[in-house]
Amino acid sequence: MRATLWIKFVVLILAAIALIYGIFIVLEKNDALMNGAVEPVTSPVAKPVAVADIPSTIAPPMDVAPVVEPATKADDSVQVRVKNSVQFLEEGNSAQSLLEMRFAIDMAKEQHSAPVDLDALSNMLMRIEYCAHGPEGMLTWLASTEAALVNSDSLAAASLDRHRMKVEALLALGKLQESWDESKLLLACFAKPNAAQAKEPLALEQAIRIAGTAGANDQIPELEKRLRAAVDAGITLKTLQDPQLPLAMLGTLAKARGDCASAIKLYDQALEGFDTNKWLREKRVAPWRLQVLALVAMDRVDCLRQVGQIERAKGNASVLAADVATALGENDPITMQAADLRDQMLYAPMAP
C-alpha cells in the first residue's frame, strides 16, 4: 500500500516537472517570435525575401500636402510690402511707396487681419499721402472711402494719430480756427486715462503751437503744465513717443520766459543727432515736422547768442543753413530764413 502511494507521488512530481518545462519552452518561443529572432514553428520552409520587404533608408514617395503656417506666411508677406513702402518713402519715391502700402493693405484684408492692424496700415498710407501730395492731398484722401477706419473706437491710438495729422494739415494750410477747434476736440480725448495716453504729449505740443498762432495765449499756461507732466511721465515710464516736438516746445516756452539756459538744454535734447541725412529724411517722411524743428534750431542759435556762446551760435547757424538748404532747396522760405540768421551771426557786429 505504501509502495503504491510512493509510486503515485513520484509520477505526480514528474508530471508537474514536465508541465513546467513545457510552459517554459512555449514562453521562450513566443519571446523569440516577438523579437524576430526565430521563424514560427508552423513555417515548413523559409519565407522568400522580396525586394519590397528590405528596409530602405530612402522614404518612398508619398502624396503629402506641404505644411504651411498661414498666419506666419501672411504676416511675412504683408510686412515685406510695408518694409518696401517705407524704403521707397525714405528714398524719396512716394509714388511707389503709396503703391506698396496699398498692396499691403489689400493683402491684410484678404487675410482677415485684425482691425487694429488694418488701422495702423491705413494711417501709414495717410502719412505717405501727405508726403506725396501735401496737406491738401491728405485731406482729400481723408474724405475718401479708402480712409474709413475699421476700428470705430475714437480713443484708439490709430484714431488719435489720424486726428493729429488732420490738425497738422489744417495748420499747414493756414486754417487756424479749424485747426484750433479740431485740436480742442483731440485734447478732450485725454480727459480720462486711456490706452493711447502715450499720444498726449504730441497732442499737447500741437495744441500749444496752434494756440500761440491763433492768439489763444490764455490757454497756454495750463497746456504747458499738462505737457510737462505728460513728458515727465513718458520719460519715467519709457513710453514717450517722438520726443523731439514735445521737448522742443518746452524749450520754446522756456525761451519765451527769458530762460535761455533751460531752453538750450531742451533744444539740445530735441535736436540730438540731427545732421544733413536726418534733415533729408524728415523732408521725405515727415515734412510737417521738419519746418517746426528747423525753426526750433534757429531759436537755439538765438539762445546761444543771448547767453554769450557766440562761437557755438555761429557754428550752429552755419551748419543749419547748409543742412536746410540741402533738404528744402535754396529758394524755400525756411532755407532763406536760416541763411539770414547765419549771415547775422557771421557778419553783423555783435554788441559788446
VOMAR-298646 format. One record per residue (C-alpha): residue in one letter; x negated, y, z negated. Coordinates in steps of 0.05 Angstrom, whole numbers, plus 5000, padded with zeros to 4 digits. Example, Ala and Ser with C-alpha at 12.3 -4.5 7.8 and 13.67 -1.06 7.14 Angstrom:
BEGIN
A475449104844S472749794857
//
This chain:
BEGIN
M500050005000R494450474981A490750285045T496750455087L497451135055W490051265064I490451095138K496451555148F492752115112V486652045157V491052035220L494552665197I487953025187L485352815256A491853055288A491253735254I483953805277A485953635348L491554145347I487054695321Y481754525373G486954545428I489455225407F482355485405I481055235476V487355565503L485756235469E478656215496K481156115568N486356655562D481057135537A476556965595L482257085644M483657765614N476357965622G475857685693A470357215674V473456555699E478456345751P485156065728V485155315719T491155265766S487055525825P484754895863V480055285908A476255925905K480156525929P477256825993V475057535984A477858036035V474358676053A480159066025D479058735957I471959005949P471859615904S469360235941T466560885914I469961255972A477161415957P481961206012P485261786050M491761996018D497062506038V496662955977A499363665977P493964175957V494364415885V495765155885E496665635828P501866115858A501566655805T493966695805K493466695881A498967205886D495767665836D489067595870S491867775938V495368395911Q489168605873V484968545935R489569035971V489469505912K481869495909N481569625984S486270205976V482070515920Q475770415960F478670756022L481171335979E474271435948E471271436017G476071986038N480371546083S487071696052A491071446112Q488070746107S488770786031L496270906038L496870316086E493269836039M497370065979R503869956017F501569256036A500069125962I507069365941D510468935995M506568325973A508168455899K515568505916E515367845955Q512067515896H517367795848S512268165806A514468475740P517869155744V512369485704D507169245755L511269505813D511970175779A504470225769L503270075843S508570575863N505271125821M498570975853L501971075921M504671735896R497771985877I495071775945E500772155978Y498472775941C491272675964A493472546036H498873056045G498273545988P503473745936E508873845989G507873156017M508172835948L514673195930T517572965996W515572255980L518672315910A525372465943S524971845987T528071155974E521070855973A519571255910A525270945869L522670675803V524069955788N523870075713S529270555691D526070695623S524771445621L519671345565A515570835603A508471025620A509970995694S515871475688L511671965648D505971935698R510872085754H513772665715R506872965703M504972915776K511473255796V509773835749E502773885779A505673915849L510574465830L505074855795A500474785856L506075075899G506875675853K513675465828L512375675756Q519375685729E520974995757S514474705732W515575015663D522674735659E520174045680S514574085630K519274215572L523373615592L516973195593L514773445524A521473245496C519872525512F514572525457A519272775402K519372065375P513571575376N513871115436A509670625475A507071165522Q504471625467A497471595497K500172045553E501872605504P495072975507L495573025582A502673285580L500873795526E494874045564Q499174135625A504574495585I499574985556R496775135625I503775275652A505875675591G499876125599T501176215673A508576335663G507476835607A510576405553N504776555506D509176495444Q509575745458I502075635460P500175615385E504975045370L502974675433E495574755415K496874465345R500273865376L494673785428R489173785375A492873275334A494072835395V486872875417D484172715347A488872125342G486871885412I479471925395T480471555328L484771005359K480670995423T486971095465L485271785495Q486271735570D482972215619P479972645563Q476973175609L483173615615P485473595542L478373735517A477474295568M484074615546L481974615473G475574955496T479375475535L483775625474A477475695430K474476175481A480776585482R479976685406G472776905417D469676265390C464876125447A460475665406S466175175395A468575265467I461775075495K461674425455L468674245481Y466874445552D460574015549Q464773415528A469773535582L464673625638E459773095615G456872725675F459573195728D454873245787T455673315862N458272605870K463272685814W465973325844L466572985912R470272405880E475072885845K476473215912R478372545943V482172215886A484772785841P484773465877W489573745825R484373625771L478373885810Q480674605812V482274625738L475574335718A471874795766L474975395731V473175085664A465975015687M465975765704D468675915635R462875525605V457975955644D461276575616C461076305545L453676135553R452376855575Q456277125515V452276725464G445776935497Q443876275531I442276645595E437576145628R442375575617A448076005643K444176165707G442475435718N449675205707A452375745753S447575565809V448974815805L456474925800A456675375862A452774865903D457074275879V463774615891A461474855960T459774135977A466373875951L471174415976G467474766032E464475456037N471075816051D475175535994P477376065944I474575665885T467875605922M467576355934Q469276495862A463676035838A458876365886D460677055860L459476825788R452676535809D450677195841Q452777585780M448577145736L442477145780Y442377855806A446678315764P442978695709M444078405640A445978835581P440378875530
//
